[in-house]
């Protein structure tokens, strides 16, 4: 792991800077990030389509609820790969799978059971985008004791709950806008091939149109990159990663020079 050769420059950033940086990171590693996101999301998207194929009137609620609960687990491979890319370490599929299996219990406990309870209560749902904002990174990258996940997540977010909640609202607006734009664009493209160019499509189910669901998962994948970079930014603010990494880089250089001498 090359601690002095990071994927992005280690420094504090504003939220707009992080959004811009997420696009830069994706453009820098499109194949790796895209393939990893697809590998994590595709099984869950297929499972939802199969389970809810005859759900009738509750399909809308079922799909949205399922995506909310599945998003952290579906993007777990992407989080692990981003953690490796951050320090120039390639994560092989076998290693990603091994990491996920090793952290399966805390992922189920926190990101499925606890998350379901908090969202289900409605009154405590605000804890998910604030106190649990970096739960994936804490579980999958820091790999501490499972019973310390909540306290560690709270320590990372305690002084920024308001900011994180505001960012979540902004992401909700951005994500909804992107999904609608993506659905309209793909609908028009499909109309070109079908010979039917019109904005009026009353027969189309907005929630269950396949393109709309694909748009939702694209947003989920992008926001997981944003969340990872926000986590890195928060650790820099709280723990002074910039100084630590610079010192490690100097130590590494000195060690290499001594070994060469």
N, C-alpha and C positions, 0 to 999 in steps of 0.2 A: 504494500500500500504506500503510494508516494504522497506523503503528507504535505510536501511542498509543491505538488503538482495537482491542484484541485481543478474541478470542472469549471467552477466560477470563482471570481475573485472574492476572498473572504473579507467582507466589510458590511456595515449596517446599511440597510436600504429601506426606502419608503414603500408602501404597498403598490402604488403605480409602477415603481421601479421593479418590484417583484413580478408583477404581471408581464411587464415587458421582458424581463429576464427569462420567464417561463417560455415565452415564444422563442427566444434566442436558444435556450437549451434544447427545445424540441427540434428546432431547425439544425442544430449542431449534431444531434443524434437521432434523426428521424426514424431510421430503421429499427434501432434497438428499442427506443421508447414506444414506437408504434406497435411493433411485434409483441413486446411484453404486455402492453395494455390490452391488445387483442386477445392474447393467450389467457389473461386473467378474467376478462369480461365475457368472452364468447360462451363459456360453459354456463354461466349464470343467465345470460340472455336467452340461451336455448332452453334452459330449465324453466324460466318464466313463461316462455312461449308454449311449452308443453303443458305445464301445470294449469295455466290460465286459459287454455284454448276453448274451454266450454264454461267459463266462469259467468257468462251472461252479463248482467247489469253491474256486477261488482268488478269487472275486469279493470276498469280505470283505477279504482282504489287499490286493487290487488297489485297491478304493475308498479304504481308509484310507491306503495308501501314496500314492496319487494326490493326495488332499486335502492330505496333509502337504507334498508337494512343490509343489503348485499354490497353496497359501494365500498366500504372499508376492506372487506375480504377480497372482493374482485380486484381491487387496486393494490393488494398486498404485494404481489410479484413486482409491480412497478416501483413501489416504495423501496423494496430490497435492491433492485437494480439501480435506482437512483442513488441509493446510499453507496453502492460500489463505484458508480461513475463519478461521484463527487470527489473521490480520491484516486481516480484512475485505475480502479480495480474492476476487471471484468467478472461478472457473476455468471457462471455457467448454469444452465437449466437445472442440473442435478443439485447444485448448491442452493439455488433459490427454493427448490422443492424441499430440500432438507431443512432449510431455515423455517419455512412455513410449517412443516410438520412439527418441528421442535417448539414452535410458538403457537401451536394450534389451540391449546387449552386456554391461555390468556386471551387469544383472539376471540374465541367463542364466548368466554366469560364477560369480557368487557365490550367488544365490538358487536356482539350479537345479543346476548341476554341483557346486560345493563343498558345498552343503547336502546333496545326494544322497550324496556320498562320506562326509561326517561322520555322517549318520544311518545309512548302510549299515555303517559300521565298528562301530557300537554303542558301543565303548569311547570314541569321541570325540564321540558324539552330544550330550553335555552342553555342548559348545561352541556349539551352535545356540541354546539359550535364554539363554546367557550372553554369549559374545563377539559373537554375531551378532544380538543382541536388537534392535538399532536399524539393521540393515543397510538395510532399506527406506527409512527416513528419510534415512540418509546418502547413499544412491544417488540417490533421487528428489528430495529437498529441498535438500540441501547441494550436490549436483552437482559434487563435486570430481573430481580425476583418478581414473580407474578403478582404477589400481594402488594408490591410497591408501585404498581402501574398508576393507580389513581393519585397517590400522593406526588409522584414524579410529574404526572400530567398537570396537576394543580400548581406545583411549583413553577412550571414553565409558563403557565398562562395567568397566574394570579394577578399580576400587575397590568394585564392587557385585555381583560375580559370585555371591556367596552369596545376597544378597537377591534377585537376578533369578532364580536357580534356585529359590528358595523360592516366589517369585511364580508361576513356571511350574508348579510342583507344585500350588499353590492353584488356578490356572486350569484345570489338568487335572481336578481334583476338581469344581470348579464347572461346567466345561463338560460333563463326563460326567453330572452330576446334572441339568443343564438339559435335555440331549438326552433322557434317559430320561423326565423329567417331560413334556417336549414330546411325545414319542412316545405316552405313556400318555394325555395329554389329547386329542390329536388322534384317537387310537383310539377313545376314548369318544364324542367328538363324531361321528365317522363312524358309530359304532354306533347313535346316535340316529336318523340318517337311514336306516340300513340295517335298523333294527328289531331289532338284536342287541346288547343291553346285557350284557356280561360282561367280567370282567378276564382270563379264561382265553382266550388266543388262540394255541394251540400251532402253528397253521399259519402264523403270521406270521413272516417272516424278519426278526429284529431289525436286522440290519446293512443290509439292502437295502430295507427299507420306505422308500418315498419320503419320508414325514414325518420319519423319523429322519435321513435325509441332509439334508433341509432344516434340521432342528435343528442339525446339525453346522455347516452353512454360516452359520447365524445366529450361532452361537458364534464362528466364525472372524471374522465381520464385527465383532462387538462387541469382541472382544479386539484387533482392529486399532486400534480407537478408543482402547482402554486403552493399547496399546503406544505410540501417538502421544503421548498425554498423559504417559506415563512418560518418553518421550524429551524432551519439553519440560521436565519436572521435572528430569531429569538435567542438561540444559544449564543450567538455572537454578542448580543446585547447583555445577556445575563452572565456569561462565563468568560468573555474575552477571548473567543476562539482565535481572533486575528493575531493577538500577541502570542498565544500558545503555539499556533501553527508556525509562526515566524521563528520562534525559538527552536521548535522541533526541526525546522528546515535548516537552521544554522548548525544545530547539533549533528544532523545527518551529513551535512557537507563536511564538517570537521572530521567526522568518523571516516568518511570516504577518503579524505586527504591523508589521514593517519594510516589507513590500510594501504593506500597506494605508496606511501613513503616507506 
